[in-house]
Structure formats: structure tokens, C-alpha cells
């Protein structure tokens, strides 16, 4: 898998904080260049690239070390690829990532079912621990959901009954 670094000057907004007059902490921050004292380290060797790794388009290259346990795949992976086309400061980056997380959960459940494993939703959602340590809150949330779903069903049934009466 090949990786070509991007030219930072081509990234929109790159270097906007270089000018100290554009720094929101200027002139409040006392500048003595002390923050640069620890920057004299050598970069660690680059981890081999064996899977697809998504990274910010605001970085010119990959970090020296990165996670490889869950490379992007499936529909959620497509959403992640779309997200990383946009700057980290835009909704075009974060909203697809949040959607990808939700789609990934569904993909995981489908994969479990496909392999004959029935997911334990109570344990995976932490409800067993919640029942043990925060029972009142859990019961309150469950009752609230039951009330909301019941109200929605009653509303839809009343609308259906009204539409049948009009006919």
C-alpha cells in the first residue's frame, strides 16, 4: 500500500496561526520560546504500512505509529473515506464519522448473526453493570422509552382510525 504525502501549502487554512498577531492568546501569553525547548527529538522509525490508514488531510504524512487493528471496511469504511476528504474543522468530516460509527454497530450485529452468534445486547450496552450500580437511572430511562414508544403508537393508531372514519 503506497502513501504519498500532501504539500501543506495546498491545504486550505494551513498555517493560519503562524502570525502571532492572529494568535487568540497573543499578547496575553508571555512568549519566551520555552515551548520549543523539548522539540529536539528524532522522529521514530516509520511503522510499515500494511493496511489502509486514514489520516487528516491537514497532515502532510502519516504519524510514525498508528493503529492497524480495524482498517476501514464495508459501508462504514466508505463513510470514513468520505469524511477524511474534509478538514477536521468541518461538519463534512465529523458527521460522516459519527454516521460511520452507527453503521459499524449494525454491521457488527449482522456479522455476529451471520456467524451464528446472538449478540448479548444487555451486556454490550452495559446494562448489567447499570442494573447493579445505577438501577434507578436505568429503570427511569427504560420507563421513559416505554412511555414515548407507547405515545407514538397511540398517536399513529388514532391517526389511522381518523383516516378510516373519513372514508
C-alpha positions as CSV (number, residue, x, y, z in Angstrom):
1,X,0.0,0.0,0.0
2,X,1.5,3.3,-1.1
3,X,1.2,6.7,0.7
4,X,2.1,10.0,-0.9
5,X,2.4,13.0,1.4
6,X,0.5,16.2,0.6
7,X,2.1,19.6,0.3
8,X,0.9,21.5,3.4
9,X,0.6,24.8,1.4
10,X,-2.2,23.1,-0.7
11,X,-4.4,22.5,2.4
12,X,-6.9,25.3,2.9
13,X,-6.2,27.2,6.2
14,X,-2.7,25.6,6.7
15,X,-0.5,27.9,8.8
16,X,-3.2,30.4,9.8
17,X,-1.8,30.6,13.3
18,X,1.8,31.3,12.3
19,X,1.4,35.1,12.7
20,X,1.5,35.9,16.5
21,X,-1.0,38.8,15.8
22,X,-3.5,36.1,14.7
23,X,-3.0,34.0,17.8
24,X,-6.0,34.3,20.1
25,X,-3.7,34.1,23.2
26,X,-1.5,37.0,22.0
27,X,-0.5,39.3,23.7
28,X,-1.7,37.6,26.9
29,X,0.8,34.8,26.6
30,X,4.3,35.5,27.7
31,X,6.5,34.3,24.9
32,X,10.0,33.1,25.7
33,X,10.3,30.3,23.2
34,X,10.4,27.8,26.1
35,X,7.7,25.7,24.4
36,X,10.2,24.8,21.7
37,X,12.9,23.5,24.1
38,X,11.7,19.9,24.1
39,X,11.3,19.7,20.3
40,X,14.8,18.4,19.7
41,X,13.9,14.7,19.5
42,X,14.4,12.5,16.5
43,X,11.4,11.0,14.7
44,X,10.9,7.3,15.5
45,X,11.2,4.9,12.5
46,X,8.1,4.8,10.4
47,X,5.7,1.9,11.1
48,X,5.3,-0.3,8.0
49,X,2.0,0.4,6.1
50,X,0.3,-2.9,5.8
51,X,-3.4,-1.8,5.8
52,X,-5.3,1.2,4.7
53,X,-4.8,4.0,7.2
54,X,-7.0,7.1,7.0
55,X,-5.5,10.4,8.4
56,X,-6.2,14.0,8.4
57,X,-5.7,15.9,5.2
58,X,-4.1,18.6,7.3
59,X,-1.1,16.3,7.9
60,X,1.5,16.0,5.2
61,X,2.3,12.4,6.1
62,X,1.4,9.6,8.5
63,X,2.4,9.6,12.1
64,X,5.3,7.3,12.9
65,X,3.0,4.9,14.7
66,X,-0.7,4.2,14.0
67,X,-3.4,1.6,14.8
68,X,-4.0,-1.2,12.3
69,X,-6.5,-3.4,14.2
70,X,-9.6,-2.2,12.4
71,X,-8.9,-0.8,8.9
72,X,-11.9,0.8,7.2
73,X,-14.2,-1.7,5.5
74,X,-17.8,-2.1,4.3
75,X,-20.3,0.7,4.2
76,X,-18.9,2.3,7.4
77,X,-15.4,2.4,5.8
78,X,-16.8,4.2,2.8
79,X,-18.3,6.9,5.1
80,X,-14.9,7.2,6.8
81,X,-13.1,7.6,3.5
82,X,-15.6,10.4,2.6
83,X,-15.0,12.0,6.0
84,X,-11.2,12.2,5.6
85,X,-11.5,14.2,2.4
86,X,-12.6,17.2,4.6
87,X,-10.8,19.3,7.1
88,X,-11.2,18.3,10.8
89,X,-12.8,21.7,11.4
90,X,-15.8,21.0,9.2
91,X,-19.1,19.1,9.6
92,X,-18.2,17.2,6.4
93,X,-15.5,15.4,8.5
94,X,-17.3,14.7,11.8
95,X,-20.8,14.0,10.7
96,X,-19.8,11.1,8.3
97,X,-17.5,9.7,11.1
98,X,-20.4,9.7,13.5
99,X,-22.7,8.0,10.9
100,X,-19.9,5.5,10.2
101,X,-19.8,4.6,13.9
102,X,-23.5,3.9,13.9
103,X,-23.3,1.9,10.7
104,X,-20.4,-0.1,12.0
105,X,-22.5,-1.2,15.0
106,X,-25.2,-2.5,12.6
107,X,-22.5,-4.2,10.5
108,X,-21.2,-5.9,13.7
109,X,-24.6,-7.2,14.7
110,X,-25.2,-8.5,11.2
111,X,-21.8,-10.2,11.1
112,X,-22.5,-11.8,14.5
113,X,-25.8,-13.1,13.3
114,X,-24.2,-14.4,10.0
115,X,-21.7,-16.4,12.1
116,X,-24.5,-17.8,14.3
117,X,-23.7,-15.7,17.3
118,X,-26.6,-14.0,19.1
119,X,-25.3,-10.7,20.5
120,X,-25.8,-10.1,24.2
121,X,-27.3,-6.6,23.9
122,X,-27.7,-6.1,27.7
123,X,-24.0,-6.8,28.4
124,X,-22.7,-4.9,25.4
125,X,-24.7,-1.8,26.2
126,X,-23.5,-2.0,29.8
127,X,-27.0,-2.6,31.3
128,X,-25.8,-5.4,33.6
129,X,-23.4,-3.0,35.3
130,X,-26.0,-0.2,35.2
131,X,-28.6,-2.6,36.9
132,X,-26.0,-3.3,39.6
133,X,-24.7,0.2,40.2
134,X,-27.3,2.7,38.9
135,X,-30.6,0.8,38.9
136,X,-32.8,3.9,39.4
137,X,-31.5,5.7,36.4
138,X,-31.7,2.6,34.2
139,X,-35.4,2.0,35.2
140,X,-36.2,5.6,34.7
141,X,-34.7,5.6,31.2
142,X,-36.5,2.3,30.3
143,X,-39.8,3.7,31.5
144,X,-39.3,6.9,29.6
145,X,-38.7,5.0,26.4
146,X,-41.7,2.8,27.0
147,X,-43.9,5.9,27.5
148,X,-42.5,7.6,24.4
149,X,-43.0,4.5,22.2
150,X,-46.5,3.9,23.6
151,X,-47.4,7.5,22.9
152,X,-46.1,7.3,19.4
153,X,-48.0,4.1,18.7
154,X,-51.2,5.5,20.2
155,X,-50.8,8.7,18.1
156,X,-50.3,6.7,14.9
157,X,-53.3,4.4,15.7
158,X,-55.5,7.4,16.3
159,X,-54.5,9.0,13.0
160,X,-55.2,5.7,11.2
161,X,-58.6,5.5,12.9
162,X,-59.4,9.1,12.0
163,X,-58.5,8.4,8.3
164,X,-60.7,5.4,8.2
165,X,-63.7,7.4,9.7
166,X,-63.3,10.0,6.9
167,X,-63.7,7.4,4.2
